[in-house]
Amino acid sequence: MDADQPNSQQLNPAALTAAEAARLLTAAGGRPVGVEVVQAAIDAGAPLLADGRLNLVELMAWLEKDLAVKP
Amino acid sequence: MSIDLKIMRPGKLAGLLNSTRLGEVTSEARVRRNIVRAGLRVGDSTKVNVLAYAAWLVAAWHARRCPGAVGEGLTGYDALRDAAAARNRRLSATGREISPLPDTLNPARRLSCELDFRRFCETYFPAAFTLAWSGDHLKVISKIEAAVLHGGQFAQAMPRGSGKTTLAEVACIWATMYAHRRFVCLIGATAERARSMLESMKTEFECNDLLLEDFPEAVYPIHRLERIHNRAGGQTLDGRPTRILWTADKVVKAPNDLSAPRAPAMYHV
């Protein structure tokens, strides 16, 4: 792992940048999650904190809500 | 309160997700279903790896949003089912879409009849009005024209078989085709008679090629129903619903200008 890229243990799930969220989710899920996918969720309305960061639990809640809607 | 995001019971995870500012978004049952769909790498019936679950949620959301990306989040039967559903949605949308809307074939002909009811009858309904007009006919036509364009009331009494009903039906069509009137009451002696008149007007919308040629924005969507009237609910033009309602007792046809936020024309028994 790059020295300038914190691993998942150092990240705060309550305040993540899109890039950090993508790295965390990739490490947790075992499959690559691109920054563009996280950014797409943000563009589609995923809630952000005042500083523009993501709260992982809020992101999950938003995804649950969006997935529950019939396409 | 610190929360362990690695291992959590499904019910507790549902509670956590319902505790954000978004309010209630899921249930324990839904979380359990998702765990089954995601597979053992996310958890089982008693515990769930929250971060792995989050990764699966993102992948599932992305797979739905971008059907071509199916496989990133879903596997096996789930992926197959979602791909089939996405394909069916695309086919359904294609089948419901009726664009492009044809252009008006003869704008001058259409314009010439806008304020001239007699000309409208002669131009677009030559099969219905085959005989020369009598003086009484012309008087009635003039009164209908004034009532439609400017309002007013009059009583019309003519001999049986002289064309009263046909004139009244065509007047309704004229009034709505040019948006002189949006809501038209054509009253019959009985409900059955009124239905018969409405059926006659529907036949003109479906079969009168002259109307189709010059009023495509109103008549083309009706032609594209191909008499399968339950298509009306889902029909779209350039992705927007045409809002046709086509039943035995009620007809709501597409607005004359589909791009304008105006009410459609309605005929009701």
Boltz contact constraints between the chains, C-beta under 6 A:
constraints:
  - contact:
      token1: [A, 13]
      token2: [B, 5]
      max_distance: 6.0
  - contact:
      token1: [A, 25]
      token2: [B, 55]
      max_distance: 6.0
  - contact:
      token1: [A, 25]
      token2: [B, 58]
      max_distance: 6.0
  - contact:
      token1: [A, 28]
      token2: [B, 51]
      max_distance: 6.0
  - contact:
      token1: [A, 28]
      token2: [B, 52]
      max_distance: 6.0
  - contact:
      token1: [A, 28]
      token2: [B, 55]
      max_distance: 6.0
  - contact:
      token1: [A, 29]
      token2: [B, 52]
      max_distance: 6.0
  - contact:
      token1: [A, 29]
      token2: [B, 55]
      max_distance: 6.0
  - contact:
      token1: [A, 33]
      token2: [B, 58]
      max_distance: 6.0
  - contact:
      token1: [A, 37]
      token2: [B, 62]
      max_distance: 6.0
  - contact:
      token1: [A, 58]
      token2: [B, 20]
      max_distance: 6.0
  - contact:
      token1: [A, 60]
      token2: [B, 17]
      max_distance: 6.0
  - contact:
      token1: [A, 60]
      token2: [B, 54]
      max_distance: 6.0
  - contact:
      token1: [A, 60]
      token2: [B, 57]
      max_distance: 6.0
  - contact:
      token1: [A, 61]
      token2: [B, 17]
      max_distance: 6.0
  - contact:
      token1: [A, 61]
      token2: [B, 20]
      max_distance: 6.0
  - contact:
      token1: [A, 61]
      token2: [B, 22]
      max_distance: 6.0
  - contact:
      token1: [A, 61]
      token2: [B, 25]
      max_distance: 6.0
  - contact:
      token1: [A, 63]
      token2: [B, 57]
      max_distance: 6.0
  - contact:
      token1: [A, 63]
      token2: [B, 61]
      max_distance: 6.0
  - contact:
      token1: [A, 64]
      token2: [B, 17]
      max_distance: 6.0
  - contact:
      token1: [A, 64]
      token2: [B, 25]
      max_distance: 6.0
  - contact:
      token1: [A, 64]
      token2: [B, 26]
      max_distance: 6.0
  - contact:
      token1: [A, 65]
      token2: [B, 25]
      max_distance: 6.0
  - contact:
      token1: [A, 67]
      token2: [B, 61]
      max_distance: 6.0
